[in-house]
Amino acid sequence: MYCSACGQEVAPGQVACSRCGRPMATAIPAVPGFQFQLDSYAGKVRALSIVWFIYAGLSVLLGVMGLAFASAFMHGHFGQWAHGGWGDGSSRPEWLIPNILGPAVLRFAWLFVLLRSGLAIVAAVGLMERTEWGRMVAIVAAFLIVIKFPFGTALGIWTLITLLGYRNTTLYSQLQ
């Protein structure tokens, strides 16, 4: 390497020319290597795992609140609070909720909330542990929640973008 001002030969790593004192240009850093990409991808997978945990918690919380409200409504508790009946003093209309179908629908809804939340927790744990089965569960869960606008859609798309594709599959396999 030579000084651009006087042409003096300069040793590598020397900060200034020994003849004219001109500062040497700093070396251009190397292009980030595979380890940099792997570390960056590991951070993305960890963040995705944390968001899956948050989604599972919110799913349980909002599901329990919604189903408790629905159960109270089906059993006629809200009609008694408002003016002693359904506004005009009458009891709950029979056509509103059938006596047989109502509890069955509630049980199915409870099962659905538990399965959805359980799947989200399993996906989060699998991604946190960086297992191959966790990746597959997260992909399946992403396809299932993508219709749950807006948060499920965002999480589903983010999961699919992060975990699918040749490059991401290769990086994920290196995380293990």
Secondary structure, DSSP 4 states (H G I P E B T S, - for coil): -B-TTT--B--TT-SB-TTT-PBPPPPPPPPP-HHHHHHHHHHHHHHHHHHHHHHHHHHHHHHHHHHHHHHHHHTTHHHHHTTTTTSSS----TTTS-TTHHHHHHHHHHHHHHHHHHHHHHHHHHHHHT-HHHHHHHHHHHHHHTTSTTHHHHHHHHHHHHH-SHHHHHHHHHH-
